[in-house]
């Protein structure tokens, strides 16, 4: 059984620890180690995570059978019932077991969204295929300059309910 546990400021070290493991396992074949380190520092430092939480991102730890968290997810409501999924990460060893689909279903049942959008790296084929299977479509291609010569080359995907 998958549970989404609302995360608080006290969960920041856990989220950072999960991010560090997941990003180094998953993204090393997609972006450089230098970009991974830069993005972890930029988006997952204690101050950055605190700012995101205080700024309205709703973080959840993904827990199975009351055990240690196996991932995390974060959402922001942009307009009533129109959401953006800021983050969705599951440990590599827990992927491919239906966990992601269960997380989405659990969250959808909680909030009854009209629309959900996200950004995903265009070379992140595994995740893109997961999003297609769960009802998302590509809305546009977008590149984002994140500083220090690094870019996020993404698809913006959306799911309309």
C-alpha positions in Angstrom: 0.0 0.0 0.0 1.4 3.4 -1.0 0.9 6.4 1.2 1.5 10.1 0.6 2.6 11.7 3.8 2.5 15.5 3.8 6.1 16.7 4.3 7.1 19.6 6.6 10.2 21.6 7.1 11.5 18.9 9.4 11.5 16.5 6.4 13.9 18.6 4.4 17.0 16.4 5.2 15.0 13.3 4.1 14.0 15.0 0.9 17.6 16.1 0.2 18.9 12.6 1.0 16.4 11.0 -1.4 17.1 13.6 -4.1 20.9 13.0 -3.9 20.5 9.3 -4.3 17.8 9.3 -7.0 19.4 12.0 -9.1 22.8 10.4 -9.1 21.3 7.0 -10.0 18.8 8.2 -12.6 20.2 11.3 -14.3 23.8 10.3 -14.9 23.0 8.9 -18.3 20.9 12.0 -19.2 22.9 15.0 -17.9 26.5 15.5 -16.7 27.6 14.9 -13.1 28.4 18.6 -12.9 24.9 19.6 -13.9 23.4 17.1 -11.4 25.6 18.6 -8.6 24.6 22.1 -9.7 20.9 21.4 -9.8 20.9 19.6 -6.4 22.7 22.6 -4.9 20.3 25.1 -6.5 17.0 23.3 -6.0 17.6 21.0 -3.0 19.7 23.0 -0.5 18.0 23.4 2.9 17.2 27.1 2.0 15.9 26.3 -1.4 13.6 23.5 -0.2 12.4 25.8 2.7 11.6 28.6 0.2 9.7 26.2 -2.1 7.6 24.8 0.8 6.9 28.3 2.3 6.1 29.5 -1.3 3.3 27.0 -1.8 4.8 23.8 -3.0 3.0 20.9 -1.3 5.6 18.2 -0.7 4.7 14.6 0.1 6.9 11.7 1.1 6.0 8.4 -0.7 5.9 5.6 1.8 5.0 2.0 1.4 3.7 -0.1 4.3 4.9 2.4 7.0 8.5 2.0 6.1 11.2 4.5 5.1 10.3 6.9 2.3 11.1 5.6 -1.2 10.5 8.9 -2.9 8.8 12.3 -2.9 6.5 14.4 -5.0 5.6 18.1 -4.9 2.7 20.0 -6.4 1.7 23.7 -6.8 -1.9 24.8 -7.4 -1.6 27.5 -10.2 -5.3 28.2 -10.5 -8.3 26.5 -8.9 -8.0 22.7 -9.7 -5.1 23.4 -12.2 -1.9 22.0 -10.8 1.8 21.8 -11.6 3.8 18.8 -10.5 7.1 20.3 -9.5 8.8 17.1 -8.5 8.2 13.3 -8.8 11.0 11.0 -7.8 11.1 7.4 -6.8 14.2 5.4 -5.9 15.4 3.4 -8.9 15.0 0.1 -7.1 11.3 0.9 -6.5 10.5 1.9 -10.1 8.7 -0.3 -12.6 6.4 -1.8 -9.9 3.4 0.4 -10.3 4.4 2.8 -7.5 4.3 5.9 -9.7 0.8 5.1 -11.0 -0.4 4.5 -7.4 1.0 7.8 -6.3 -0.7 9.7 -9.1 -4.0 7.9 -8.4 -3.8 8.6 -4.6 -3.1 12.3 -5.2 -5.8 12.6 -7.9 -8.4 11.1 -5.5 -7.3 13.7 -2.8 -7.6 16.8 -5.0 -9.8 16.1 -8.0 -7.7 18.1 -10.4 -9.1 19.5 -13.7 -5.5 19.7 -15.1 -2.0 18.6 -14.2 1.1 19.8 -16.0 4.8 19.0 -15.5 8.2 19.4 -17.1 10.4 16.5 -18.0 13.9 16.3 -19.7 13.5 15.3 -23.3 16.1 12.6 -22.9 14.3 11.1 -19.9 12.6 8.4 -22.0 11.6 6.2 -19.1 9.7 9.0 -17.4 8.2 10.3 -20.6 6.8 6.8 -21.4 5.4 6.6 -17.8 3.7 9.9 -18.3 2.2 8.8 -21.6 0.9 5.7 -20.0 -0.8 7.7 -17.3 -2.6 10.0 -19.6 -0.2 12.9 -20.2 0.4 14.5 -23.6 3.2 16.8 -24.7 2.0 20.4 -24.9 5.2 22.1 -25.9 9.0 21.9 -26.1 10.9 24.4 -23.9 14.5 25.1 -22.9 15.3 26.8 -19.6 18.6 28.5 -18.8 19.3 27.6 -15.2 22.6 29.3 -14.9 26.4 28.4 -15.0 26.0 27.3 -18.7 23.4 24.6 -17.9 20.1 24.2 -19.5 17.0 22.1 -18.9 15.8 20.8 -22.3 12.3 19.8 -21.5 8.9 18.8 -22.7 6.0 20.4 -20.9 3.3 17.7 -20.6 -0.2 18.0 -19.3 -3.1 15.8 -18.4 -6.6 17.1 -18.6 -9.2 15.2 -16.5 
